[in-house]
Amino acid sequence: MSLAIFDLDNTLIANDSDYLWGQFLVDHGIVDQAYYETANKKFYADYKHGTLDIVEFLRFSLAPLALHDPAQLYRWRDEFVDTIIKPILLPEAQALVERHRAQGDTLLVITATNRFVTEPIVKLYGIDNLLATTPEFSKGRYTGKYIDVPCFQEGKVVHLRNWLDSSTETLQDSWFYSDSHNDLPLLKLVDHPVAVDPDEILLQAAQSANWPVISLRN
């Protein structure tokens, strides 16, 4: 039995849930439309180029959570998952998850997208273990801040090591599936790194290191 780790956005699903959640807020008039859409696109471009300021982005992306009652936020999130996320679930990704499950492997998703957005998505794949940036929740409200280090780039390694310290799992014979060069620190840590529909930088790195390159898209 091994530890099978999966990135979420553009790996298990066919788009980026962080960007799509921002666009959902824009489309429903929940945020200032012109400002938020422009900023959301810029942050996503920065992410793809490997230049994202994660602290600045989290300040931007978590701010709307502090402006609304959690019950309303959860209703919007349910609608988001039903209308935006479910259509971009990938059957081949589900099949890959199920192959690891059938082998008795421990399943873990580790994602830069915050836990508020990703927790219900990960549950759609039947995966119980999730490492993600965690929005701060205090006195019955989201604060717009986050706790611990952001789960991004080297931060994913920090989160994984902390999780391993509190579990019986190890990295022996471990797997990690990701599409993004932002995940190179973690890909280099596991025994079986796999590039999934990779961006150009990750594709070059995978080919240079002779890592498997696969597609989960139809």
N, C-alpha and C positions, 0 to 999 in steps of 0.2 A: 504494500500500500504506500502511496506517495501523496504529496501535497500538490494539488493542481490549482494554480492561481490564474485568474482571468482578469484582464482589464475589461472595462465595460463599454465605453463609448467607441464606436467604430470597430469594435471587436465582437462583443456579444450582441450589440444592436447596430443597425445600419445608419447611424448618425451620431451626433454628439448631444447627449441629454442636457448638459449644462447650457449649451447654446440654444437648444430647442425650448427649454424652460423660459429663458429670457425672451425668446420670440413669442411664446405663449402669453407672457405677461403683457407684451406690447400689443398683440392682436386683440386681447381682451380689455384693453384700456386700463389695466391695473397700474401701469407705470406711465411716466411721461414718454409718449410714444417716439417722438423725434429724437430726443436725447438718448433714450435707453437703447433704441434699435441701432443707432450709430455706434454707441460705445460697445454694445454687445458684439457687433461685427468686428470692431477693432480688436477687442480682447481675444476673440476666436482666431483671428488672423495671427496675432502675436503668439498664441498657443501653438499653432501649426508651424510657425517659423522658429519656435524654441526660444522666444524672447519675452514670454509672458511674465509680468510682475505679479506673482501669485497673491501677494498681500494686497496690492491695489485692486486686483480682480475680486478677491473675496470681500473687500470692503464694498465694492459695487454690487456683487451678485447676492450678498446676504442682506443688504439694506432693506429690500422689500419685505423680508420676513418680519422685520421689527415694526412694520407699519400696519399690520393686520392681525386680527384675532386668529389664534391657531386653528380654531374650528373652520373658519373660512378658508384659510390656507390649505387645510387638508381637503376641503371640497374642491378647490381649484386643482390641487394635485391629483385627485382621483380622476377628474375630467381630463387632465393632461395625460395621465397614463393611458386612459381608455382611448382617447382620440388621437394622440400623437405617438405614444410609445408602442402600444400593441401592434400597430401596422408595420413597425420597423424591427420587430423581433425576427431573429434569423433561425429558421428551422435547422440549418446545418450547425449553428452554434448550440442549439438545444441538444442535437445529436452528439456533439462533442462532449458537452457536459455530462450527458447520460452515459457515454462510454467510460468516462473517468469514474462516475458514480458506480457503475457496474463492476469496476475493478476494485472497488472499496476505497478509492482515493478520497482524501479530505478536500472539499471544494471551498475555494475562497475567492471572492472578488475584491480587488483593490483598485480604487479609482480616485482621481483628483476631484471629480464632481462631488459636491457635498452630500452628506447623508440624507438630508431632507428630500432631495430629489431622487437619490438612487435607491434608497431602501425598498420601496415598493417595486421597483424595476427588477432588482436582484431576486426578490421573492417570486417573480414570474418564472424564473429559471429553477426554482426550488433550492436555492443556495442560501444557507443560514448564516454563513460567515462573511462579513463585510467590513472592510477597512476603508474609511473615507474621511475627508475633512468633516468635523462635527460642528454644526452651528451651536452657539451657546444658547441655552434655554434657562431662564431664571424667572421665578415668581409668575409662572404660568404663561410666559411670553418668550418669543425669540428676541434676542437683543441686537441682532445684526452683526455680532462678533462671532469668532470661532474659538474653540479650545484646542490646546496642544499645537503641534506643528502642522502646517498644511500637508495633506497627503499628495504630494506632487514632486516629481523627479526624485531627488535624494530623499525627500520626505517619505516616499513610499517605502524605501528601505528601512527608515526609522520606525515607521508604523509596523512593518512586518516583523522586524526584530523584537519590538516590544510585545507583539502578539505571540511570537514564538516563545518568548521568555515566560509567558503565562499559560502556555499550553504544553502538550506532550508531543507536538509535531516538530519535525526537523526539516532541513533543506535537503536531506539525502534523497536523491532521485526525484527532486522537485521539478515542476513544470511551471512556465509562465507564458501566457499567450497575450500578445499586445500588437497594436497597429502603429504605435507612436514612438518616434525617436526620443520623446521625453521620458520614456520608460527604459532607456538603455541602462541606467544604474541597476535596476532590478533584473533586467534581462541577463546582465552579466553575472548576477549573483546565483541564479538557479542552475541546476544541472542540465535542464532541457529548455532552453529559450526557443520560442516559436514566434516568428513574425507573421501576423495575420492581416492580409490585405494592407501591407505596410505603406507608410508614406515613403517618399524617395530617400530620405536620409536613413531611415531604418532599413529599407531594402538594401541599400549599399552596405550598411554595417552587417546585415545578416549574410549577404553574399560573401563578404570578406571573411566572416567568421565561420562560414559553412553551416549556418543555422537553417533549419527548415523554414520554408516560406509557404504558407497555405492561404486559401481563400475560403471564407464562410458565406460568401454571397452567391445567390443563384446565378 
